[in-house]
Amino acid sequence: MPDPTEKLVIDASRGDAVALDRLLEHHLPGLRAYVRLRSDRLLRAKESESDLVQSVCREVLEHMERYQYQSEAGFRQWLYRTAERKIIDRFRYYNAEKRSAAREVNGEDLRMEDSRLLEAYGILVTPSRDAMAREELRRVEAAFERLPADYREIIVLARIVGLPHAEIARQLGRTASSVRNALYRGLALLSDHLAKDGG
């Protein structure tokens, strides 16, 4: 059975704008989730995730012809690595400006498309669709931010990027079983935080 992502990537790399739009639309919910979970409060206060995601998409468009398709998982990794570089660049920019996060007003303008972002977050937790609203989005992010950094890293790599445990272990210099255990503990702690916040 042909891989639909492979065809879209090949067509997009040849300049097919429709294929590129379809490719990015398919990966947009996960990309938005990745950007929001990777961005700290300062960055989210300075720039909307939509602006960051658009910037990532522009960069993907500019370098599409260089990408050699191997698998959908490989494409996702390339896409999220591009997003990670963008986030790091913006973080460095705002830190260089020495702007205080405390002085900033969080001006996040949550739009209708946030329902798609919540669908991507549904990979992490399973609240009913009826409860998915702005407050639920903020609750998930706040609970996620309270997790230890290594749990956050493993959850993002496993559940958002979609890497197998062995690949996460290789990237982080851990064993696959320790990654599996950390993922289990991290998701359990996330659920615990959400239960306490909801009660």
C-alpha positions as CSV (number, residue, x, y, z in Angstrom):
1,M,0.0,0.0,0.0
2,P,1.6,3.3,-1.0
3,D,2.5,5.8,1.7
4,P,0.3,8.9,1.2
5,T,2.8,11.1,3.1
6,E,5.6,10.0,0.8
7,K,3.6,11.1,-2.3
8,L,2.8,14.4,-0.8
9,V,6.4,15.0,0.2
10,I,7.7,14.1,-3.3
11,D,5.0,16.3,-5.0
12,A,5.7,19.2,-2.5
13,S,9.4,19.0,-3.1
14,R,8.7,19.4,-6.8
15,G,6.9,22.6,-6.2
16,D,3.3,21.3,-5.9
17,A,1.6,23.9,-3.7
18,V,-1.5,21.8,-3.2
19,A,0.5,18.9,-2.0
20,L,2.5,21.1,0.4
21,D,-0.7,22.6,1.8
22,R,-2.2,19.1,2.3
23,L,1.0,17.8,3.9
24,L,1.3,20.7,6.4
25,E,-2.5,20.6,7.1
26,H,-2.1,16.9,8.0
27,H,0.7,17.6,10.4
28,L,-0.5,21.0,11.7
29,P,-2.3,19.8,15.0
30,G,0.8,17.9,16.1
31,L,3.1,20.7,15.1
32,R,1.0,23.3,17.1
33,A,1.0,21.0,20.1
34,Y,4.8,20.5,19.8
35,V,5.4,24.3,19.6
36,R,3.2,25.1,22.5
37,L,4.6,22.4,24.8
38,R,8.2,23.3,23.9
39,S,7.7,27.1,24.3
40,D,8.1,28.6,27.7
41,R,5.7,31.2,29.1
42,L,8.0,34.1,28.0
43,L,7.9,32.9,24.4
44,R,4.2,32.3,24.5
45,A,3.6,35.7,25.9
46,K,5.7,37.3,23.1
47,E,4.5,35.3,20.1
48,S,1.4,33.3,19.3
49,E,2.0,29.7,18.5
50,S,0.3,30.4,15.2
51,D,3.1,32.9,14.3
52,L,5.8,30.4,15.3
53,V,4.1,27.5,13.4
54,Q,3.7,29.7,10.3
55,S,7.4,30.6,10.5
56,V,8.2,26.9,10.7
57,C,6.0,26.2,7.7
58,R,7.7,28.9,5.7
59,E,11.1,27.4,6.5
60,V,9.9,23.9,5.5
61,L,8.6,25.4,2.2
62,E,12.0,27.0,1.6
63,H,14.0,23.8,2.2
64,M,11.5,21.2,0.9
65,E,13.6,20.3,-2.1
66,R,16.5,19.3,0.2
67,Y,14.5,16.8,2.2
68,Q,14.9,13.2,1.3
69,Y,11.8,11.2,2.3
70,Q,12.4,8.0,4.3
71,S,9.2,7.5,6.3
72,E,6.3,9.5,7.8
73,A,8.0,9.3,11.2
74,G,11.2,10.6,9.7
75,F,9.3,13.5,8.1
76,R,7.7,14.3,11.5
77,Q,11.1,14.4,13.1
78,W,12.4,16.7,10.4
79,L,9.4,19.0,10.9
80,Y,9.7,19.1,14.7
81,R,13.5,19.6,14.5
82,T,12.8,22.6,12.4
83,A,10.3,23.8,15.0
84,E,12.8,23.2,17.8
85,R,15.4,25.3,16.1
86,K,12.9,28.1,15.6
87,I,11.9,28.0,19.2
88,I,15.5,28.1,20.4
89,D,16.2,31.0,18.1
90,R,13.2,33.0,19.3
91,F,14.0,32.2,23.0
92,R,17.6,33.4,22.5
93,Y,16.3,36.6,20.8
94,Y,14.0,37.5,23.7
95,N,16.6,36.6,26.3
96,A,19.2,38.8,24.5
97,E,16.6,41.6,24.7
98,K,16.5,41.0,28.5
99,R,12.8,41.5,28.5
100,S,11.2,40.5,31.8
101,A,8.4,37.9,31.5
102,A,6.9,39.4,34.7
103,R,6.2,42.7,32.9
104,E,4.5,41.1,30.0
105,V,0.8,40.6,29.8
106,N,-0.2,37.2,28.4
107,G,-2.0,38.2,25.3
108,E,-2.7,34.8,23.9
109,D,-5.6,35.0,21.5
110,L,-7.1,31.6,21.4
111,R,-8.9,31.0,18.2
112,M,-11.3,28.4,16.7
113,E,-8.3,26.3,15.5
114,D,-7.4,25.5,19.1
115,S,-9.9,22.7,19.0
116,R,-7.5,21.0,16.5
117,L,-4.7,21.6,19.0
118,L,-6.7,20.0,21.7
119,E,-7.2,17.0,19.5
120,A,-3.4,16.6,19.3
121,Y,-3.3,17.0,23.1
122,G,-5.9,14.2,23.3
123,I,-2.9,11.9,22.7
124,L,-1.7,12.8,26.2
125,V,-5.0,12.7,28.0
126,T,-8.5,11.7,27.2
127,P,-11.0,14.3,28.4
128,S,-14.4,14.2,26.8
129,R,-14.8,16.2,23.6
130,D,-17.5,18.3,25.2
131,A,-15.0,19.6,27.9
132,M,-12.4,20.7,25.3
133,A,-12.5,24.4,25.6
134,R,-10.0,27.2,26.4
135,E,-9.8,26.4,30.0
136,E,-9.0,22.7,29.2
137,L,-6.2,23.8,26.9
138,R,-4.7,26.0,29.7
139,R,-5.2,23.2,32.3
140,V,-3.3,20.7,30.2
141,E,-0.4,23.1,29.5
142,A,-0.2,24.2,33.1
143,A,-0.2,20.6,34.3
144,F,2.4,19.7,31.7
145,E,4.7,22.6,32.8
146,R,4.6,21.2,36.4
147,L,6.2,17.9,35.3
148,P,9.9,17.3,35.8
149,A,11.9,18.3,32.6
150,D,12.8,14.7,31.7
151,Y,9.2,13.6,31.9
152,R,8.2,16.5,29.6
153,E,10.9,15.6,27.2
154,I,10.0,12.0,27.0
155,I,6.3,12.7,26.7
156,V,6.8,15.1,23.8
157,L,9.1,12.7,22.0
158,A,6.9,9.7,22.5
159,R,3.4,11.2,22.2
160,I,3.8,14.3,20.0
161,V,6.7,13.4,17.8
162,G,5.8,9.7,17.8
163,L,9.3,8.3,18.3
164,P,9.6,4.6,19.5
165,H,11.0,4.0,22.9
166,A,14.3,2.7,21.5
167,E,14.9,5.9,19.5
168,I,14.1,8.1,22.5
169,A,16.5,6.0,24.5
170,R,19.2,6.5,21.9
171,Q,18.7,10.2,21.7
172,L,18.7,10.7,25.5
173,G,21.4,8.2,26.3
174,R,19.0,6.0,28.3
175,T,17.7,2.4,28.1
176,A,14.4,1.7,26.4
177,S,13.0,0.3,29.6
178,S,13.9,3.5,31.6
179,V,12.2,5.5,28.8
180,R,9.1,3.3,29.0
181,N,9.0,3.7,32.8
182,A,9.6,7.5,32.7
183,L,6.8,7.8,30.1
184,Y,4.4,5.8,32.3
185,R,5.3,7.8,35.4
186,G,5.1,11.1,33.5
187,L,1.7,10.4,32.1
188,A,0.5,9.2,35.5
189,L,1.7,12.3,37.1
190,L,0.2,14.5,34.4
191,S,-3.2,12.7,34.9
192,D,-2.8,13.3,38.7
193,H,-2.1,17.0,38.2
194,L,-5.1,17.3,35.9
195,A,-7.4,15.4,38.4
196,K,-6.3,17.7,41.2
197,D,-6.8,20.8,39.1
198,G,-10.2,19.7,37.9
199,G,-11.3,18.8,41.4
